[in-house]
Amino acid sequence: MSNIVTSQQELHDVPQVQSLPGTRTVLKTLRQHPVVIVGIIVVIGWILLALLAPYIAPRNPLEQDVSNRLQPPSEMAFMGTDELGRDIYSRVLYGGRITIPAALAVVIVVSIIGTITGAFAGYRGGLSDEILMRLTELFMAFPTIILAMAVTAALGADIRNAVLALIIVRWPNYSRLTRGLVLEAKNQDYVKASRSLGASHTHVLVRTLLPNTIAAALIYASLDIGNAILLFAGLSFLGLGPEPASPEWGRMVSIGIDFFDQWWMWLFPGLAIATLVMAFNFMGDGLRDILDPHTRE
């Protein structure tokens, strides 16, 4: 009995996760990369604007005032009005309530699906690995936006279908990333030590291998949020996202192109997309410097 207890204690003591950075390391990285702080502030700012949109938007984003259509920015309309007299400032604020949750939902779901399938394929190997990797290659053989357009067109233009389409086309990237990390890590000494002490396959995969791939998955996910925003806006721009009247940024840019001389119609939603994508990219770069042991001093 004492030998069993000792073996379980030794198994628990086997190194299982990479060392996480401390508060001092995080603060040092933020001081060295002020753009990361800018990115964090911009992201938090957009999230707050989206949450508070019902309280700070001057008008209902769907309210029409044809008598004041195509008005340039003024005291009456901070960002002007569109072809139906709708307030663009209100629509931009409400647009964040569509784009931000959609992009976050895509990244969260695909990171979970991709990490699980990639880890399983890398650890099991053999036929399971072959089947899963051929499946990922099948999805990756098509350009992302083209495949997303095909899926959305088949399912119908809708917010949920656009999100589902992006999930379908984005999960293989995470799967291949995690598989490569697991293939590299499963032959490391700490994994062999866990096996030699009698750890089950589930224990090795869940408690030993997956924690050592989380950092890379988080870094990739943080950088991928910007891509998800662009893809979602791209589908909306092509008419494959939310309904036409919806205050979604990509759809607003698409409508604004038809009224190119009225620059405020496409400029302000375009700036919303650009600032949010850049902010998430800045945050992703900072997270990479914090979590990646190869870039930490």
CORTA-V267839 format. One record per helix or strand of 2 or more residues. SS is the DSSP state (h for helix, s for strand). FROM is the first residue (numbers start at 1). TO is the last residue. If there is no record, write none. Layout:
# CORTA-V267839
<<SS & FROM & TO> <SS & FROM & TO>>
This chain:
# CORTA-V267839
<<h & 2 & 13> <h & 23 & 32> <h & 34 & 51> <h & 53 & 56> <h & 66 & 68> <h & 88 & 124> <h & 126 & 140> <h & 144 & 155> <h & 159 & 185> <h & 189 & 196> <h & 201 & 209> <h & 211 & 237> <h & 249 & 258> <h & 264 & 291>>
